[in-house]
């Protein structure tokens, strides 16, 4: 099997997870630059890393397939799925705040902040769209 470049890869059914993974990886990569993200502000760095990781974790966890014959159990799992999607959106809001704080704190270039916010907005928009479709799908 040959490797397929990301831009040539067909759209997957789980674009939301891919977008959240891209956000987490980008965030992790830029935070690893100790010349910019100095240990002096380790709490801020840890918060940013945690929020990006939790966005991905919540989306990935909420994507588990729900095929249960017992309607009461299914309803509980659907509610948990929707809760995790909302939690991912909450972490998106927190990350947006921390990115705004990171710009002056770590003297980040506007282009880097713009790109980081684009990744975040793309992931957030996909989560919102998915959440809305799930509410319609499950009639909640």
N, C-alpha and C positions, 0 to 999 in steps of 0.2 A: 504494500500500500504506500502510495506517495503522500508526502506532506502537502497540505493545501494552505496557502497563505491566508491569513485572516480576512483580507479584503476579498478574496476569491471564494471564501467559504459560504455556502448557502445559509440563508437565515435559518436559525434553529428555532424550535418551538419554545425554547427557554431563553429568549433574548434578555429578559429581565435579570436572570441570574448571571448571564454573561456580562451585562453592563455593571452589575454590582461587584462582580469579581474584578473587572477592569478598574473600577474605582478603588477597590481595596488594594490591589497590586500597585497602582500608581501612587496611592497615598503611602504605602509601605516603602516604596522605592525612594520617594522624595524625602521621607522622614529619616532615611538611613544616612543622609548627608550630614555628618556631625559638624562640618564647618558652618553649615547654615542652622541646623536644628541642634543648638548647643545643649549639653547636659544641664546647664543652668535652668532651663525651662522644661525639665523632664516631665513634670505633671501635665503641662500643656501638650507635649508630644504624645504622652501615653493616652491622653484623652482623645486626641485626633485619631490615633491608631485604633483605639478601642471602638470608637464610633463607626469608622469605616468597616472594621471587622464585623461589628454587630449588624450593620445593614446587610452585608452578605449572608451572615449566619441566619438572620431572621427570614430572609427571602428563600434561602436554600431549605431551611427547615419547614417553612410553610408550603413548599412545593411538593411535599410527599403526597403521593396519590391517595385519594380517599375512595376506597371501594369496600364499604362495609354493608352487610345485609341488614344489620340492626339499625333502624332509623334514629334511635336515640343516641347510639354511639356515633353515628355519622354526623349528627347535629353538633355534638360536642367537638368532634374533630374539625368540622367546618368553622365553628366559632373560634377555635384555637388558631386555625389557618388565617382567618380574617384578623384576629388579634395580632398575630405576628407581622402581618402586612402593615398594620397601623403602627406597630412598634418600629418597624423598619423606616417608616415615614418620619417618626419622631426622631430617630437617630439621624436622618437626613437633615432635619432642621437644626439639630445640635451641631452636626458637622459643618453646616453652612456658617453657623455662628463662629465656630472655632477657626474656620478658614479665614473669615473676616478678621479675627484677632491675630491670626498667624501672619498676615500680610505686613502690618507694621512691626510686630514683635520680632519677626525673623528677617525683615527687610526683603521680602520676596518681590520679584518682578511682577508687574501687572499681567504680562503674558502667561506666566505660570499660574497665577490666581484665576485668570480667565479660563484657561484650559481645565483646571481642577474643578471650577464651578460648572463648566459645561459637562464634565463627566458626572458630577453630582446631579445636575438638573436632568440629564438624560436618564439616569437610573431612577430618580424620583418620579419622573413622568411615567416611566414604564411600570413602576410599582403602583402608582395611582390608577393607571389604566387597568392593570391586572386586578386590583382590589375592586374597582367599580364593576368589572365584568363578573367577578366572583359573587358579588352581592346580587347581581341580576341572575346569575346562574343558579344560586342556591335560594333565591327568593328571600333574602334577609334584609 
